[in-house]
Amino acid sequence: MKVLSPEQANEFLESSKRDRLYPFFTLLIASGLRLGEALGVQWRDVDLAKGELRVRQALQRQGNELKFVEPKSERSRRLVSLPAFAIEALKSHQSAQQGEQLLAGSKWV
């Protein structure tokens, strides 16, 4: 596995700030979640006031389908503390998403 250095991670996040996936990139770098775990995160798993995220599912490809699955082990079910920069990115994303939901109305999925 190849891991970014702190400098590389900062450079990557700085260069992706205008990307729609910036909050997701921030979550991955800040939390150390596996890709499937991060893809399985829903707003109900995140407590922005406490700066915590509960890992309770992962998104996994099974054949031609994507399915939410239980974490691999009991140890994989965990509470992850989020640093301030990740909390801010997620707050901003949540606000933008709420605006998008209002615009979409009944078409929101």
N, CA, C and O atoms as CSV, one atom per row, in Angstrom:
chain,resi,resn,atom,element,x,y,z
A,1,MET,N,N,0.847,-1.167,0.000
A,1,MET,CA,C,0.000,0.000,0.000
A,1,MET,C,C,0.898,1.237,0.000
A,1,MET,O,O,1.879,1.301,0.740
A,2,LYS,N,N,0.556,2.205,-0.827
A,2,LYS,CA,C,1.307,3.450,-0.885
A,2,LYS,C,C,0.506,4.530,-0.157
A,2,LYS,O,O,-0.675,4.742,-0.432
A,3,VAL,N,N,1.172,5.202,0.774
A,3,VAL,CA,C,0.516,6.207,1.608
A,3,VAL,C,C,1.089,7.581,1.286
A,3,VAL,O,O,2.290,7.731,1.062
A,4,LEU,N,N,0.206,8.586,1.267
A,4,LEU,CA,C,0.665,9.960,1.042
A,4,LEU,C,C,1.382,10.478,2.279
A,4,LEU,O,O,1.001,10.166,3.407
A,5,SER,N,N,2.405,11.258,2.060
A,5,SER,CA,C,3.045,11.952,3.179
A,5,SER,C,C,2.113,13.084,3.605
A,5,SER,O,O,1.226,13.460,2.839
A,6,PRO,N,N,2.289,13.636,4.805
A,6,PRO,CA,C,1.456,14.775,5.212
A,6,PRO,C,C,1.532,15.932,4.210
A,6,PRO,O,O,0.526,16.592,3.947
A,7,GLU,N,N,2.704,16.175,3.661
A,7,GLU,CA,C,2.860,17.261,2.690
A,7,GLU,C,C,2.076,16.956,1.416
A,7,GLU,O,O,1.410,17.835,0.868
A,8,GLN,N,N,2.155,15.709,0.945
A,8,GLN,CA,C,1.418,15.318,-0.255
A,8,GLN,C,C,-0.085,15.391,-0.028
A,8,GLN,O,O,-0.832,15.824,-0.905
A,9,ALA,N,N,-0.526,14.964,1.157
A,9,ALA,CA,C,-1.954,15.016,1.481
A,9,ALA,C,C,-2.438,16.460,1.501
A,9,ALA,O,O,-3.500,16.763,0.957
A,10,ASN,N,N,-1.674,17.351,2.120
A,10,ASN,CA,C,-2.046,18.772,2.150
A,10,ASN,C,C,-2.090,19.363,0.749
A,10,ASN,O,O,-3.008,20.112,0.415
A,11,GLU,N,N,-1.107,19.031,-0.063
A,11,GLU,CA,C,-1.063,19.536,-1.437
A,11,GLU,C,C,-2.263,19.023,-2.241
A,11,GLU,O,O,-2.881,19.778,-2.992
A,12,PHE,N,N,-2.587,17.743,-2.081
A,12,PHE,CA,C,-3.727,17.169,-2.780
A,12,PHE,C,C,-5.021,17.860,-2.360
A,12,PHE,O,O,-5.820,18.251,-3.211
A,13,LEU,N,N,-5.234,18.012,-1.053
A,13,LEU,CA,C,-6.463,18.649,-0.575
A,13,LEU,C,C,-6.551,20.093,-1.034
A,13,LEU,O,O,-7.621,20.563,-1.420
A,14,GLU,N,N,-5.433,20.795,-0.994
A,14,GLU,CA,C,-5.422,22.189,-1.434
A,14,GLU,C,C,-5.800,22.297,-2.912
A,14,GLU,O,O,-6.540,23.198,-3.307
A,15,SER,N,N,-5.293,21.382,-3.714
A,15,SER,CA,C,-5.564,21.438,-5.157
A,15,SER,C,C,-6.966,20.942,-5.519
A,15,SER,O,O,-7.436,21.185,-6.630
A,16,SER,N,N,-7.632,20.257,-4.604
A,16,SER,CA,C,-8.960,19.730,-4.910
A,16,SER,C,C,-10.089,20.473,-4.202
A,16,SER,O,O,-11.229,20.007,-4.208
A,17,LYS,N,N,-9.793,21.616,-3.596
A,17,LYS,CA,C,-10.809,22.346,-2.815
A,17,LYS,C,C,-12.062,22.707,-3.612
A,17,LYS,O,O,-13.149,22.791,-3.041
A,18,ARG,N,N,-11.929,22.917,-4.894
A,18,ARG,CA,C,-13.097,23.301,-5.708
A,18,ARG,C,C,-13.820,22.101,-6.313
A,18,ARG,O,O,-14.830,22.261,-6.998
A,19,ASP,N,N,-13.309,20.915,-6.063
A,19,ASP,CA,C,-13.920,19.704,-6.594
A,19,ASP,C,C,-15.114,19.305,-5.722
A,19,ASP,O,O,-15.071,19.445,-4.500
A,20,ARG,N,N,-16.165,18.815,-6.351
A,20,ARG,CA,C,-17.351,18.384,-5.598
A,20,ARG,C,C,-17.011,17.271,-4.607
A,20,ARG,O,O,-17.679,17.131,-3.582
A,21,LEU,N,N,-15.995,16.492,-4.898
A,21,LEU,CA,C,-15.617,15.382,-4.020
A,21,LEU,C,C,-14.629,15.785,-2.923
A,21,LEU,O,O,-14.149,14.931,-2.178
A,22,TYR,N,N,-14.329,17.064,-2.822
A,22,TYR,CA,C,-13.387,17.530,-1.800
A,22,TYR,C,C,-13.758,17.035,-0.391
A,22,TYR,O,O,-12.880,16.552,0.324
A,23,PRO,N,N,-15.025,17.140,0.030
A,23,PRO,CA,C,-15.350,16.641,1.375
A,23,PRO,C,C,-15.061,15.142,1.529
A,23,PRO,O,O,-14.639,14.696,2.595
A,24,PHE,N,N,-15.289,14.373,0.465
A,24,PHE,CA,C,-15.012,12.944,0.504
A,24,PHE,C,C,-13.509,12.692,0.609
A,24,PHE,O,O,-13.066,11.858,1.399
A,25,PHE,N,N,-12.733,13.416,-0.190
A,25,PHE,CA,C,-11.273,13.287,-0.114
A,25,PHE,C,C,-10.784,13.643,1.284
A,25,PHE,O,O,-9.910,12.976,1.837
A,26,THR,N,N,-11.357,14.701,1.846
A,26,THR,CA,C,-10.992,15.147,3.190
A,26,THR,C,C,-11.309,14.056,4.211
A,26,THR,O,O,-10.505,13.763,5.096
A,27,LEU,N,N,-12.496,13.459,4.070
A,27,LEU,CA,C,-12.893,12.392,4.979
A,27,LEU,C,C,-11.919,11.220,4.904
A,27,LEU,O,O,-11.510,10.684,5.934
A,28,LEU,N,N,-11.552,10.824,3.702
A,28,LEU,CA,C,-10.619,9.704,3.541
A,28,LEU,C,C,-9.276,10.002,4.198
A,28,LEU,O,O,-8.741,9.172,4.934
A,29,ILE,N,N,-8.741,11.171,3.935
A,29,ILE,CA,C,-7.424,11.521,4.456
A,29,ILE,C,C,-7.457,11.737,5.966
A,29,ILE,O,O,-6.532,11.337,6.673
A,30,ALA,N,N,-8.516,12.366,6.458
A,30,ALA,CA,C,-8.586,12.703,7.880
A,30,ALA,C,C,-8.922,11.514,8.775
A,30,ALA,O,O,-8.520,11.476,9.938
A,31,SER,N,N,-9.655,10.548,8.237
A,31,SER,CA,C,-10.174,9.479,9.087
A,31,SER,C,C,-9.416,8.164,8.999
A,31,SER,O,O,-9.435,7.375,9.944
A,32,GLY,N,N,-8.754,7.919,7.883
A,32,GLY,CA,C,-8.101,6.635,7.687
A,32,GLY,C,C,-9.070,5.518,7.361
A,32,GLY,O,O,-8.708,4.343,7.429
A,33,LEU,N,N,-10.306,5.869,7.005
A,33,LEU,CA,C,-11.284,4.845,6.633
A,33,LEU,C,C,-10.853,4.139,5.361
A,33,LEU,O,O,-10.188,4.726,4.507
A,34,ARG,N,N,-11.236,2.878,5.241
A,34,ARG,CA,C,-11.067,2.165,3.982
A,34,ARG,C,C,-12.057,2.769,2.981
A,34,ARG,O,O,-13.056,3.372,3.374
A,35,LEU,N,N,-11.773,2.604,1.692
A,35,LEU,CA,C,-12.633,3.193,0.667
A,35,LEU,C,C,-14.079,2.736,0.818
A,35,LEU,O,O,-14.986,3.567,0.796
A,36,GLY,N,N,-14.313,1.451,0.969
A,36,GLY,CA,C,-15.673,0.934,1.120
A,36,GLY,C,C,-16.377,1.483,2.347
A,36,GLY,O,O,-17.578,1.750,2.312
A,37,GLU,N,N,-15.627,1.655,3.440
A,37,GLU,CA,C,-16.206,2.238,4.659
A,37,GLU,C,C,-16.625,3.680,4.416
A,37,GLU,O,O,-17.717,4.093,4.807
A,38,ALA,N,N,-15.749,4.442,3.767
A,38,ALA,CA,C,-16.060,5.850,3.492
A,38,ALA,C,C,-17.264,5.967,2.556
A,38,ALA,O,O,-18.099,6.855,2.726
A,39,LEU,N,N,-17.352,5.078,1.576
A,39,LEU,CA,C,-18.491,5.096,0.656
A,39,LEU,C,C,-19.788,4.687,1.350
A,39,LEU,O,O,-20.877,4.993,0.864
A,40,GLY,N,N,-19.674,4.000,2.476
A,40,GLY,CA,C,-20.850,3.578,3.226
A,40,GLY,C,C,-21.342,4.591,4.246
A,40,GLY,O,O,-22.375,4.371,4.878
A,41,VAL,N,N,-20.631,5.689,4.419
A,41,VAL,CA,C,-21.016,6.702,5.412
A,41,VAL,C,C,-22.283,7.425,4.967
A,41,VAL,O,O,-22.414,7.836,3.814
A,42,GLN,N,N,-23.200,7.568,5.901
A,42,GLN,CA,C,-24.419,8.350,5.686
A,42,GLN,C,C,-24.460,9.432,6.764
A,42,GLN,O,O,-23.773,9.332,7.780
A,43,TRP,N,N,-25.267,10.458,6.534
A,43,TRP,CA,C,-25.309,11.566,7.493
A,43,TRP,C,C,-25.676,11.092,8.893
A,43,TRP,O,O,-25.217,11.674,9.876
A,44,ARG,N,N,-26.478,10.068,9.003
A,44,ARG,CA,C,-26.867,9.575,10.343
A,44,ARG,C,C,-25.672,8.994,11.106
A,44,ARG,O,O,-25.741,8.803,12.320
A,45,ASP,N,N,-24.585,8.716,10.395
A,45,ASP,CA,C,-23.373,8.181,11.019
A,45,ASP,C,C,-22.439,9.270,11.532
A,45,ASP,O,O,-21.462,8.984,12.223
A,46,VAL,N,N,-22.743,10.520,11.191
A,46,VAL,CA,C,-21.834,11.628,11.473
A,46,VAL,C,C,-22.443,12.546,12.525
A,46,VAL,O,O,-23.593,12.967,12.403
A,47,ASP,N,N,-21.666,12.854,13.556
A,47,ASP,CA,C,-22.069,13.843,14.561
A,47,ASP,C,C,-21.071,14.989,14.446
A,47,ASP,O,O,-19.985,14.942,15.024
A,48,LEU,N,N,-21.452,16.015,13.694
A,48,LEU,CA,C,-20.545,17.133,13.452
A,48,LEU,C,C,-20.306,17.951,14.717
A,48,LEU,O,O,-19.234,18.534,14.878
A,49,ALA,N,N,-21.285,18.002,15.616
A,49,ALA,CA,C,-21.112,18.748,16.860
A,49,ALA,C,C,-20.035,18.107,17.736
A,49,ALA,O,O,-19.245,18.807,18.370
A,50,LYS,N,N,-20.009,16.788,17.767
A,50,LYS,CA,C,-19.003,16.067,18.560
A,50,LYS,C,C,-17.729,15.788,17.762
A,50,LYS,O,O,-16.696,15.438,18.332
A,51,GLY,N,N,-17.810,15.945,16.438
A,51,GLY,CA,C,-16.651,15.648,15.600
A,51,GLY,C,C,-16.356,14.162,15.529
A,51,GLY,O,O,-15.201,13.739,15.565
A,52,GLU,N,N,-17.428,13.371,15.428
A,52,GLU,CA,C,-17.283,11.923,15.418
A,52,GLU,C,C,-18.047,11.298,14.255
A,52,GLU,O,O,-19.035,11.839,13.760
A,53,LEU,N,N,-17.555,10.156,13.850
A,53,LEU,CA,C,-18.187,9.389,12.785
A,53,LEU,C,C,-18.221,7.929,13.223
A,53,LEU,O,O,-17.211,7.385,13.668
A,54,ARG,N,N,-19.368,7.309,13.099
A,54,ARG,CA,C,-19.514,5.898,13.476
A,54,ARG,C,C,-19.469,5.043,12.219
A,54,ARG,O,O,-20.254,5.247,11.293
A,55,VAL,N,N,-18.553,4.091,12.187
A,55,VAL,CA,C,-18.454,3.150,11.070
A,55,VAL,C,C,-19.406,2.002,11.368
A,55,VAL,O,O,-19.206,1.253,12.324
A,56,ARG,N,N,-20.450,1.865,10.543
A,56,ARG,CA,C,-21.422,0.801,10.771
A,56,ARG,C,C,-21.748,-0.003,9.528
A,56,ARG,O,O,-22.464,-1.002,9.596
A,57,GLN,N,N,-21.213,0.439,8.375
A,57,GLN,CA,C,-21.429,-0.302,7.141
A,57,GLN,C,C,-20.364,0.085,6.121
A,57,GLN,O,O,-19.641,1.067,6.289
A,58,ALA,N,N,-20.290,-0.705,5.073
A,58,ALA,CA,C,-19.379,-0.416,3.967
A,58,ALA,C,C,-20.132,-0.679,2.671
A,58,ALA,O,O,-21.090,-1.452,2.643
A,59,LEU,N,N,-19.698,-0.038,1.616
A,59,LEU,CA,C,-20.265,-0.288,0.296
A,59,LEU,C,C,-19.333,-1.255,-0.408
A,59,LEU,O,O,-18.122,-1.045,-0.464
A,60,GLN,N,N,-19.915,-2.316,-0.943
A,60,GLN,CA,C,-19.100,-3.372,-1.541
A,60,GLN,C,C,-19.743,-3.837,-2.847
A,60,GLN,O,O,-20.965,-3.936,-2.952
A,61,ARG,N,N,-18.897,-4.121,-3.837
A,61,ARG,CA,C,-19.399,-4.679,-5.093
A,61,ARG,C,C,-19.584,-6.173,-4.917
A,61,ARG,O,O,-18.669,-6.882,-4.498
A,62,GLN,N,N,-20.784,-6.643,-5.244
A,62,GLN,CA,C,-21.088,-8.077,-5.217
A,62,GLN,C,C,-21.651,-8.428,-6.588
A,62,GLN,O,O,-22.814,-8.160,-6.888
A,63,GLY,N,N,-20.804,-9.031,-7.411
A,63,GLY,CA,C,-21.203,-9.298,-8.796
A,63,GLY,C,C,-21.325,-7.978,-9.537
A,63,GLY,O,O,-20.375,-7.196,-9.589
A,64,ASN,N,N,-22.492,-7.730,-10.109
A,64,ASN,CA,C,-22.736,-6.473,-10.839
A,64,ASN,C,C,-23.454,-5.441,-9.986
A,64,ASN,O,O,-23.873,-4.404,-10.499
A,65,GLU,N,N,-23.602,-5.703,-8.704
A,65,GLU,CA,C,-24.348,-4.811,-7.828
A,65,GLU,C,C,-23.469,-4.220,-6.736
A,65,GLU,O,O,-22.472,-4.812,-6.323
A,66,LEU,N,N,-23.865,-3.044,-6.283
A,66,LEU,CA,C,-23.249,-2.434,-5.104
A,66,LEU,C,C,-24.205,-2.629,-3.947
A,66,LEU,O,O,-25.399,-2.352,-4.062
A,67,LYS,N,N,-23.670,-3.112,-2.821
A,67,LYS,CA,C,-24.514,-3.378,-1.655
A,67,LYS,C,C,-23.837,-2.865,-0.396
A,67,LYS,O,O,-22.612,-2.880,-0.272
A,68,PHE,N,N,-24.669,-2.409,0.535
A,68,PHE,CA,C,-24.165,-2.060,1.849
A,68,PHE,C,C,-24.012,-3.359,2.630
A,68,PHE,O,O,-24.914,-4.197,2.649
A,69,VAL,N,N,-22.858,-3.515,3.274
A,69,VAL,CA,C,-22.573,-4.726,4.042
A,69,VAL,C,C,-22.094,-4.336,5.437
A,69,VAL,O,O,-21.626,-3.221,5.671
A,70,GLU,N,N,-22.227,-5.288,6.349
A,70,GLU,CA,C,-21.731,-5.094,7.710
A,70,GLU,C,C,-20.206,-5.004,7.674
A,70,GLU,O,O,-19.581,-5.594,6.794
A,71,PRO,N,N,-19.604,-4.284,8.603
A,71,PRO,CA,C,-18.143,-4.276,8.684
A,71,PRO,C,C,-17.608,-5.700,8.856
A,71,PRO,O,O,-18.296,-6.583,9.368
A,72,LYS,N,N,-16.364,-5.897,8.415
A,72,LYS,CA,C,-15.768,-7.233,8.407
A,72,LYS,C,C,-15.674,-7.865,9.794
A,72,LYS,O,O,-15.826,-9.077,9.940
A,73,SER,N,N,-15.423,-7.046,10.805
A,73,SER,CA,C,-15.266,-7.585,12.154
A,73,SER,C,C,-15.864,-6.614,13.165
A,73,SER,O,O,-16.200,-5.475,12.837
A,74,GLU,N,N,-15.988,-7.081,14.381
A,74,GLU,CA,C,-16.499,-6.218,15.450
A,74,GLU,C,C,-15.566,-5.025,15.663
A,74,GLU,O,O,-16.005,-3.919,15.977
A,75,ARG,N,N,-14.278,-5.278,15.485
A,75,ARG,CA,C,-13.290,-4.203,15.637
A,75,ARG,C,C,-13.444,-3.135,14.551
A,75,ARG,O,O,-13.108,-1.970,14.763
A,76,SER,N,N,-13.954,-3.544,13.386
A,76,SER,CA,C,-14.167,-2.595,12.293
A,76,SER,C,C,-15.304,-1.623,12.603
A,76,SER,O,O,-15.345,-0.516,12.066
A,77,ARG,N,N,-16.218,-2.039,13.465
A,77,ARG,CA,C,-17.274,-1.134,13.936
A,77,ARG,C,C,-16.607,-0.228,14.961
A,77,ARG,O,O,-16.191,-0.674,16.030
A,78,ARG,N,N,-16.515,1.027,14.621
A,78,ARG,CA,C,-15.763,1.896,15.523
A,78,ARG,C,C,-16.237,3.335,15.417
A,78,ARG,O,O,-16.963,3.712,14.497
A,79,LEU,N,N,-15.809,4.111,16.372
A,79,LEU,CA,C,-16.058,5.540,16.408
A,79,LEU,C,C,-14.763,6.230,16.019
A,79,LEU,O,O,-13.713,5.974,16.610
A,80,VAL,N,N,-14.837,7.099,15.033
A,80,VAL,CA,C,-13.656,7.792,14.520
A,80,VAL,C,C,-13.781,9.273,14.840
A,80,VAL,O,O,-14.804,9.891,14.546
A,81,SER,N,N,-12.746,9.841,15.441
A,81,SER,CA,C,-12.704,11.279,15.702
A,81,SER,C,C,-12.277,12.003,14.437
A,81,SER,O,O,-11.383,11.553,13.720
A,82,LEU,N,N,-12.923,13.128,14.173
A,82,LEU,CA,C,-12.618,13.906,12.980
A,82,LEU,C,C,-11.927,15.211,13.367
A,82,LEU,O,O,-12.354,15.881,14.307
A,83,PRO,N,N,-10.873,15.573,12.656
A,83,PRO,CA,C,-10.214,16.849,12.929
A,83,PRO,C,C,-11.060,18.015,12.407
A,83,PRO,O,O,-11.967,17.828,11.596
A,84,ALA,N,N,-10.750,19.195,12.881
A,84,ALA,CA,C,-11.533,20.393,12.550
A,84,ALA,C,C,-11.663,20.622,11.049
A,84,ALA,O,O,-12.740,20.997,10.585
A,85,PHE,N,N,-10.591,20.407,10.268
A,85,PHE,CA,C,-10.682,20.684,8.838
A,85,PHE,C,C,-11.660,19.731,8.142
A,85,PHE,O,O,-12.291,20.113,7.157
A,86,ALA,N,N,-11.792,18.503,8.639
A,86,ALA,CA,C,-12.756,17.561,8.065
A,86,ALA,C,C,-14.177,17.939,8.468
A,86,ALA,O,O,-15.099,17.845,7.657
A,87,ILE,N,N,-14.357,18.361,9.703
A,87,ILE,CA,C,-15.677,18.786,10.172
A,87,ILE,C,C,-16.167,19.968,9.345
A,87,ILE,O,O,-17.328,20.001,8.935
A,88,GLU,N,N,-15.290,20.937,9.098
A,88,GLU,CA,C,-15.675,22.111,8.303
A,88,GLU,C,C,-16.047,21.722,6.874
A,88,GLU,O,O,-17.023,22.232,6.325
A,89,ALA,N,N,-15.275,20.823,6.275
A,89,ALA,CA,C,-15.578,20.371,4.908
A,89,ALA,C,C,-16.924,19.656,4.871
A,89,ALA,O,O,-17.703,19.847,3.937
A,90,LEU,N,N,-17.200,18.838,5.875
A,90,LEU,CA,C,-18.465,18.111,5.917
A,90,LEU,C,C,-19.645,19.042,6.192
A,90,LEU,O,O,-20.720,18.860,5.622
A,91,LYS,N,N,-19.454,20.033,7.054
A,91,LYS,CA,C,-20.517,21.010,7.308
A,91,LYS,C,C,-20.868,21.766,6.036
A,91,LYS,O,O,-22.043,21.961,5.724
A,92,SER,N,N,-19.860,22.183,5.313
A,92,SER,CA,C,-20.066,22.904,4.067
A,92,SER,C,C,-20.797,22.019,3.052
A,92,SER,O,O,-21.710,22.475,2.363
A,93,HIS,N,N,-20.390,20.765,2.969
A,93,HIS,CA,C,-21.018,19.831,2.031
A,93,HIS,C,C,-22.471,19.568,2.414
A,93,HIS,O,O,-23.344,19.509,1.549
A,94,GLN,N,N,-22.726,19.410,3.703
A,94,GLN,CA,C,-24.083,19.157,4.172
A,94,GLN,C,C,-24.993,20.339,3.831
A,94,GLN,O,O,-26.127,20.154,3.389
A,95,SER,N,N,-24.490,21.532,4.039
A,95,SER,CA,C,-25.264,22.733,3.715
A,95,SER,C,C,-25.566,22.807,2.214
A,95,SER,O,O,-26.698,23.082,1.815
A,96,ALA,N,N,-24.556,22.564,1.399
A,96,ALA,CA,C,-24.747,22.582,-0.061
A,96,ALA,C,C,-25.736,21.498,-0.479
A,96,ALA,O,O,-26.581,21.723,-1.345
A,97,GLN,N,N,-25.628,20.334,0.132
A,97,GLN,CA,C,-26.519,19.226,-0.212
A,97,GLN,C,C,-27.965,19.540,0.177
A,97,GLN,O,O,-28.892,19.174,-0.545
A,98,GLN,N,N,-28.158,20.205,1.294
A,98,GLN,CA,C,-29.508,20.593,1.704
A,98,GLN,C,C,-30.113,21.578,0.702
A,98,GLN,O,O,-31.305,21.516,0.403
A,99,GLY,N,N,-29.284,22.482,0.189
A,99,GLY,CA,C,-29.747,23.408,-0.846
A,99,GLY,C,C,-30.128,22.670,-2.119
A,99,GLY,O,O,-31.140,22.983,-2.746
A,100,GLU,N,N,-29.325,21.701,-2.496
A,100,GLU,CA,C,-29.624,20.895,-3.686
A,100,GLU,C,C,-30.916,20.113,-3.499
A,100,GLU,O,O,-31.704,19.959,-4.432
A,101,GLN,N,N,-31.120,19.628,-2.294
A,101,GLN,CA,C,-32.338,18.860,-1.998
A,101,GLN,C,C,-33.569,19.746,-2.116
A,101,GLN,O,O,-34.596,19.320,-2.644
A,102,LEU,N,N,-33.469,20.970,-1.626
A,102,LEU,CA,C,-34.580,21.915,-1.755
A,102,LEU,C,C,-34.892,22.205,-3.212
A,102,LEU,O,O,-36.058,22.236,-3.607
A,103,LEU,N,N,-33.863,22.416,-4.006
A,103,LEU,CA,C,-34.053,22.684,-5.441
A,103,LEU,C,C,-34.666,21.487,-6.172
A,103,LEU,O,O,-35.500,21.660,-7.061
A,104,ALA,N,N,-34.257,20.288,-5.800
A,104,ALA,CA,C,-34.745,19.092,-6.480
A,104,ALA,C,C,-36.168,18.723,-6.057
A,104,ALA,O,O,-36.901,18.088,-6.815
A,105,GLY,N,N,-36.549,19.121,-4.859
A,105,GLY,CA,C,-37.893,18.806,-4.380
A,105,GLY,C,C,-38.169,17.318,-4.352
A,105,GLY,O,O,-37.370,16.546,-3.822
A,106,SER,N,N,-39.293,16.909,-4.917
A,106,SER,CA,C,-39.694,15.500,-4.881
A,106,SER,C,C,-38.831,14.604,-5.752
A,106,SER,O,O,-38.934,13.380,-5.662
A,107,LYS,N,N,-37.983,15.183,-6.591
A,107,LYS,CA,C,-37.096,14.392,-7.454
A,107,LYS,C,C,-35.813,13.981,-6.736
A,107,LYS,O,O,-35.007,13.229,-7.284
A,108,TRP,N,N,-35.623,14.471,-5.512
A,108,TRP,CA,C,-34.404,14.164,-4.760
A,108,TRP,C,C,-34.325,12.675,-4.435
A,108,TRP,O,O,-35.289,12.079,-3.954
A,109,VAL,N,N,-33.184,12.097,-4.700
A,109,VAL,CA,C,-32.930,10.695,-4.338
A,109,VAL,C,C,-31.676,10.667,-3.483
A,109,VAL,O,O,-31.249,9.597,-3.048
